[in-house]
Structures are given as C-alpha cells and as structure tokens.
Amino acid sequence: MFSKHVTKDISAYCQGELSSEESKVFAEHIISCVKCRTKFEEIKLGIKLAEQLPRLSAPDSLWQEVDALLGKEPAPVSTVSWPRRMAIAAAVLLAVSIGAVWLYNSRKPSGWQVTRLGGAPRIGSETISASGSLAIGEWLETDANSRALIAVGSIGNVEIDENTRVRLLATQPTEHRLELARGKMSARIWAPPRLFFVDTPSAVAADLGCEYTLEVNDHGAGRLSVTSGWVALQSKERESIVPAGASCETELGKGPGTPYFDDSTPEFKNALRDFDKAPGNGTGALASILSQSRPRDTLTLYHLLPRVNEEDRMHVYEKMAGLVPPPDGVTCEGVLKLDQKMLQQWRSSLETVWGPGGKGLPKNMKEWKLLKKGGDPKFFGKDGAK
C-alpha cells in the first residue's frame, strides 16, 4: 500500500533536521502507516529511556581493566573474574548510552522561533521587534494590542492571541510542551499523535494530529474547540476525547468536563453544563440531555457512562443503544461494568457517526486535508456542504 516508507528519516525527524514540509510528509505517513509508526514509537521509547539514564563516573581502576580487555594492555584471563567482566561490560554500555544522551542534548534546539504578528509581544522583559527565540522556561506574553506566532520546532505552529501568557516547558523528540497560563492560542500540528502537549491550570491538552483553539480565563477554567483531527483533554482523574467539530470545557480542581458537538442545541449544552457542575445532583440535567440526544451526541453519552451512578448508567446505555446499537460482542452487562475492551469496541463503531455530517471520521492526514477543503463527498456530500 505504501510505496515509500520513512523509517530512514526517523532519526532526522527526532533531531529536528527535517524542513517543515518534510516534517509534514513524515507525519502524514506515520499516521497512516502502521509499520513506520511502530518503528517510530520504538525509537521514541528508546530515546526517552536514554534521557532518564543518570550521569555517572566510573572509577579509574575500572577503566584500566576496560583498556586491558580492549587489547591496549594484555591482562591475564585469570585476573578478571566473570562477574567482573559483566560489570565492565555494563559500564561500557552505560558510557555509550551517556555519550548518546550527551550527543542528543548537544544537538537539541535551544528554543522555538517567535514571530511578531502585531503590537509588542514580550519574551521575558524583552520586546520582540520582528522575531525572537523562546527558550525552555521562558514566558511569552501579549497585551491587548499584540499577537505572536510560535514555530513548534518543525512539527507545526501556535498563534498566540491578545492578552495571553505562555511558557515553553520542553522540546525534545519524545515531547514538545507549552504551558498556557491565561489567554487564547490556536495550534496547527502535523506531528504523530501525543508529541505536542499544552498544560493549563485545569487540564492537559494532548494533540492527536489536529488543529484547535484553547482558552484559559483568569480563574483557571478553560475551553477547547477542535477544528480538525482529535485532542485528548487529560487530568489525574479523567480523560475526554474531543474530535473535530466538538468542544470541551475544563474547570480548576475538576479537570475536563464532558465533550459535546458545537451544533448541539443550546438546551442540550446548558443541561450538560449543569450536569458537569453537580454530577451527583444532576438527575434533571441528565434527563434533559438524554431526551435531546441525537445519534451524533453519543459522543457525550459515551463519556457520561463512567461519570454517572449505576442506576443512571442503565438509562445512558439504553439511550445510546437506541441511537446507535452496540456491535456484536458488546453486551449491556459489560458496558454497565465498564468493561474497557467492550467500551473501546463500541467507541470504534460510534466514531462512524461522530464525523462531519455523521459520515465517519477521516482515517488519515490525506482525508483530513480533503475534509478541510470541503470538497470530499465522503464527508460533505456532492455539493460540498455539510
């Protein structure tokens, strides 16, 4: 199916050596190709493990024995025991690993490029005249009259709106991370899933290959709106998966709320907000949500399953099953027990109605591009409209 795999480019991609266009091509292929994505995940894991290795210094006596074993000084075999040889081999491997980590660290980019889009954005106390560099740990801040654009390495860009404060937390092959303290940002990322993260006071946004806007108010609450692809909103207690055309609100101390489609009725959204504020006392709100649910709103109902009590879970299940019957192998009993395998199986089936126009979610970056152009009848109908 794939005429050209990209495994030979994985190292260059991880080191940030590909151009923006090359990175886009790489990411599109990784998302679509299981073979290359598996190899990429293996290398990403290896880098992550290497980064965690401690920096240790071996004793001089050990290095003398290493030199002897390498042939610089002949050493009688009887003077070096087998356990000692194993220790020496481990030390050699450790030294190689430390060298690899040092080489990676020495080649890491020092920061992300920032371009002024208007006004006088600042990095720290310095005003950006045309462009600047945002280093790890530094804050970028805009006032009521300024905006900026951040180049996220070679994997995308983030537009920073007025009255916004963001900080660069990490940039490495296994993780690119920003902190959004307040304000609004719009991200366009073409990386493989779960490489780009944004920390907010109430949740973490994990990119799954997408475009989205993220807002945080002065009280730490936020709102995520996805325009293409997927985003996972995470906290210690829960996770909300948000597809294109949907939004999710977050609250300080509670984490992500329940996602909903933007074309839901105002009554549906208001009932959902009431439920999220007081899920234990939200019987009336839940009844209103269920009564107004469309097949596409199974996105919301799916996320409600683990967030309601056992009695209400039956009502949610019955509504979902009436809108989109569960596939073979998914039982009422299993769903009520929150069997993860069954829930994942039903979710895969539900995704066919969560896509634009209820015609299924795109399966790769090529389909996302066609979707965004509005010309693919698979998602928009023959006339190009929803």
N, C-alpha and C positions, 0 to 999 in steps of 0.2 A: 504493500500500500504506500509506503514511503520510499521515494527514490533516493533520498539522501538523508542519512541520519546525521546528528550533530554532536555525537559523543566526543569527537576530536576537539570540539570548541568549548567543552565544559570548563576546562581549566582557565581558558582565556576569559570566559564569561565570569567565573568566580573572582578573577583578579581584576575585573573591570577593564579589560583590554579591548573589548569589542566596541564598535561605534554604536550609537543609538539605534540606527537602522539594523545593524547586525544583531543587536540585542533583541529587537522586536521579532526578527525572523527566528532567532533561537527560542524565545519564549513561546511563540506560536507553535513551533514544532514540539517543544517539550510538553505543552498542554495536550497536544493531540496524539503523541507517540508514547505508548506505554514503555517500550524498550528503552528509549532515551531518558524518559522521566525516571525510570527505576535506577538507571546508572547515575543520573544527576543526584537523586536522593542518597545513594550510597556514598558518593564523593562528598556531598554536603555534610553527611553524618561524620565522615572521616575527618573533615576539616574542623567540625565542631568539637570532636573528641580531642584532636590535637591542640586546639586552643585552650583546653582545660588542663593540659599537662603542666605540672609545676616546673619551674626553672631550678634545677639542682646542679650542684658542682660535685663531680666525682673526686675522691681522694687521689693524690699523686701516685700512691702505690698501685692503685687500680689501673691507671693509665700506663704505668710501666709494664704491667702484665699484658695489657692490650697490645702495646708495641711489640712485646715478645711474641704474642700469638700471631701478629700480622707479619712476623718474619724479620723485624728490624734487629731483634736480638734473640738468637736461638735460646730457648728455655727447655730444660729437661721436662719431658712429659710428666714424670713422677712428681714434680714440684707444684703442679697445678691440678688440684682435685676437680672431679666432675662438678660438684656444687659450685666451686669457684668459677669454673668455666661458664656455667649457666648465669652466674651473677655478672660476669664480664660481658656476656652476650646481651644481657638485659641492659647493661649500662651503655653499650654501643647503640642499641636500638633507641634508648632514651635520648642519647646525644643526637642521633639522626632526627628524631622527632622534634627535639628542641630547636635544631637547626632549621627544620621545615617551618616551624612556627615563627622563628625569628625572620626567616626569609619572607613569609607571608606578611608579617607585621611591618617589615621594612618597605613593602611594596604597596601597602594599603593607601588609598587616597586620604589626604589629610582633612578633607571636608567636602561639602557639597557647594556647587556654584549657585549663587543667588543673583537674580537679575531684577533690577528695579522696574516696576510697571507703572509707577506713578507716585507722586509725593516724595516723602523722605523716610523710607523704612530704615530701621537701625539693626545692626548686629552688635549686641552689647551696647556700648555707648557711642559706637561709630556709625555715622550716617552713610548709607550707600549712595554713591553718586550715580553710577551706572550698573556696576556689578561688584560682587564681593564673594567671599568664601565663608561658609558656615562650618565651623569646626565642632567636633564632638564636645558636648557640654555647653555650647554657646546658645544664647537666645536670639531669635529674630522677632522683632516687634514692629507692628504697623500702627499708625494713628488713624484718625478719622478721614484723612486725605491721602493715605498711601497704600500701595499694594506691591506684592513681590512674587516672583516665580522661583521655586527651588527645583533644581535638577537633581533627581534622586539617583545619583550615580549614573548608570546607563540603562536603568530599568523604568524610567518614567519621570513625571514631574508633578509638582504640587503648587497650585496657585493659592497664595495667601491673601485673604481679603482684608478690608479695613478693620482696625481695632482688634487685631489678632496677635497672640503671643505663642510662639512655637519654639521648641528646643530640639536639637539633634542629639539623640541618645546613643545610636550605634550605626555603623556602616561596615559590614563585613559580608563574606559570601553566604553565610547562613542566616543573616538578619540585617534588615535596614529598619530603623525605628526612630520615629519622631514622638515628641510629647506636645499635645495641643492643650494648653492651659486655659485659653479662652479664645473666642472668636470663631472664624469660619475658614475652612480650607476645602479645596477641590482637588482630588487626586486622580491622576490618569496613569495607571500602572500596567506594564506589559510583561511583568515577570512571572515565572512559575508561581503557583499558589504558596501562600504562607512564607513569603520572603519580606514583605513590607507590612509594618505594624505602626499603629498610632495609639499611644497611651493617652487617655483622657482621665479626668478625676473619677468618672463613674464606670468606665469600661475600656476595653482594648479592642480596636478595630483591626482585624486580620484580613489582609487582601487575598482574594482568591482569583485574581486576574480581572481587573474591572476599572470602572470609573464611578466615583461617588463624591458626595459632599458630606462634610462632618462639621457640626456646630456645637459649641460649648458656651453656656451662658455664665454669668458671674457667680451663680450658685453651684456650679459643677455639673448641672444637668446637661444632657446633650441630645442631638437628633442626627441620625444617619439616613441619607437618602441615596439609593443606588440607581445609577442610570444605565449601567451595563455590567454584566458579569455577576459576581457574588461577593459578599463581605460577611465575615463572621464577627459578631459582637460578643466579647467574652468577659466574664468576671470569674471569681473563685467559685461562685455558686451556680452559674448557669451560662448557657450559650444560646444566642439567637442567630439563625442563618437568614440573611436578607438578600433576595435576588433582585434583578433589575426590575424597576417599576415599583419597588416597595420601600418602606421606611421603617425605622425603629427608634424609639425614644429611650433614653437612659436617665437614671436618677441616682444622685450621690447616695451611697450607702445601700442601694438596692441592685445596682447593675443594670443590664439591658432589660427593657420591657419586652412585650410581645410584638413581633413584626406584623405589618399589615400592608396591603396594597394601597397605593395612593388614590386609586379610583374607587375605593370603598366609600359607602355613604357616610355623610357626617354623623349620623346616628350610630353607625357601626363603630366609627373611630372614637366617639365620645364614650360609648359603653366600654370599649376596650381600655381607654384611659382610666375610667372609674374602676375597672377590674384590677388593673395594674397597681393602682394606688392602694387598694384594700382587697387583695385576692381572697382573704378569709371571710370577708363580709360582702362578697360580690355576687351573690346569688341572682339578684335582679339584673345586674350588669351582664352576667353570663347568659341569662335567658334572652336578653336583648341581642347579644352577639350571635347566639345560635339561631334566633328567629330571622336574622337578616343575612345570614351567611350564604354566599354563592359558592359554586364548585371551586372557584379560584381562591376563596377565603379559607380553604382547607390549610393554606399556609399558616394562618393564625391559629386555627383549631389544632393543627399538628403540634404547635408549640405550647398550646394550653394543656395538652394531655398530662405532662408531668407536673404541671403547676396548679392543678385542682385536686380536691379530695377524691376519694374512691367513688363516692356516690355521684358527684358531678362528672367524673371521668366517663362513666357509663353514658351520660347524656351527650358529652362531647363525641364519644365514639359513635353513638347512634346517628348523630347528625352527619359526621364525616362519612360513615358507611352509606348513608342515604344519598350523599352528594357524589362521592367517588368510592364505589365499592372496593374493599381491600382485595389485593391479588390472592391467588391460591397460595396456601401456606401461612397466611396471616389470619389469626383467629381472634375473636373477641376476647377470649380468656388471656391470650398472650399480650394483646395490647393493654388490657386493664392491669396486667402485671408489669407493664413497661418493658417487655422483652426487647432488648436492643436490636437483635437480629431481625425480628418482625417489624419493628418500627422503621429500621433502615430500608427494609424491603418495600414497605408501604410508601415511604418517602420517595423512593426511586420511581414508583408508579405515579405518585402525586405530582412529581416535577413536570409531567406532561401537560398538566393543566395550570401550572404556575408560570408558564412562559407567556410572552406578549400575545395578547389575543386568545389566550388559552390554547395555543397550538404547540406548546412544548418549548423547553429551554434549549438554546443552541448548545452543541456538544463540543465546539472548539472555537479558537480565536477567529478563524475564517468566517464562521457563521455569525459570530458577534459583529464583525465588521459589516457584513451584509445587513444584519439587523439594524445597525446604527444608521446605515444609508437609507433604510426604509424601502428597499427595493426587492426584498426576497419574499415571494408569495407564500413560502412555507410558514413565515411568521406574520405577514401583514396582509395577505390576500392579494388578488390580482391587480387591484388598483393602487397598491402600495400603502393603503391606510389600515389602521388598526381595525 
